[in-house]
Amino acid sequence: MSCDQRIIWKLVRNYYEDERAGLLYTVKPESQPSVLAVSDQGMTARRQDAIYLSLLLAACLISVAMRAQENLSPAIEKQVVSGVNALKSGDLDRAENIFSQALSQGIKHPLIFHNLGVIAQQRGKHAQAVGRFRQALLLQPNYGPTRLLLGSSLLSLGKNREAVQELQRATNLMPQQPEAYLQLEKAYEAMGNWSGAATELQKLMQLEPQEPEYSYQLGRALTRLSGWSYQQIAKIHPDAARLHQALGQEYLIQQKYDFALSAYQQAVRSDPKLPEIHLAMALTYLELKKFDEALAEIDTELKLVPESKIAAETKAKILAAKSGAVP
């Protein structure tokens, strides 16, 4: 990670550890005369809405100022600091006036447009925020945080496809930034693209394998992806064996064994040679302690897939259970 990204991530961590409303930092690293501002409106959930995200990702603006440092005169920097101080005091009107005055003076800098976008986003004026972020991107098109905030506002406006495009660019520009993947996952979810949502959550788990929230959200997305997949099967082939198998699995989880067996039997009628069905029936009969029926089903499974290690282990388990049940 580059120096500015490490600073940003440190501040992100601070948000999760320090849940005080009104938090704001101004950072001026040695030999890097730049301005960085972060503020929080008191929301403390891990997966924040677009407003929280705009506050959080305002911190990333430090790299814009650093890379355009030769165009940021002391007078302009002083004006920016004044705007940041206004944000610190919660005076969004004054902050907006300061940045707008800079524009009226002919100062066209991505820092100005980005901050105006952040202010608009805080106010829930996402259409206005989109305009400001796009102005910033005209001056600095490859700046990830602005792409991220733009995608967030587009998502709030219901422009999901455009949001996905911007957020994909944001993840490419900031591959180590979890918030980019979170927002892209949210955009995919809004489109009903559960496969895309699951993919982004898998990337998050690779970034932070110790974070349980990402594991939970991935499980949720995979469950919905599974449901969507079965809906597609039902549209194409309502009597598909896999569809009956899935229903049987649901009944088995609920310990409704008779219903599960009925569903599995329907699956067999739809496709007698489909692997896994007879294995599932054998396990269901084993739960009911119907050992002979279980052995018959597992023998059928082994005829279909003689190399199946699971089937062989299941047969051994059935035989052991039957032997132990004999008086």
Buried (B, 14 or more C-beta within 10 A) or exposed (E): EEEBBEBBBEBBEBBEEEEEEEBBBEBEEEEBEBBBBBBBBEBEEEBBEBBBBBBBBBBBBBBBBBBBEEBBEEEBBEBBBBBBBBBBEEBBEBBBEBBBBBBEEEBBBBBBBBBBBBBBBBEEBBEBBBBBBBBBBEBBEEBBBBBBBBBBBBBBBEBBEBBBBBBBBBBEBBBBBBBBBBBBBBBBBBEEBBEBBBBBBBBBBEEEEEBEBBBEBBEBBBEBBEEBBBEEBEEEEEEBBBBBBBBBBEBBEEEBBEBBBBBBBBBBEBBEEBEBBBBBBBBBBBEEEBBEBBBBBBBBBBEBBEEBEEBBEBBEBBBEEBEEEEE
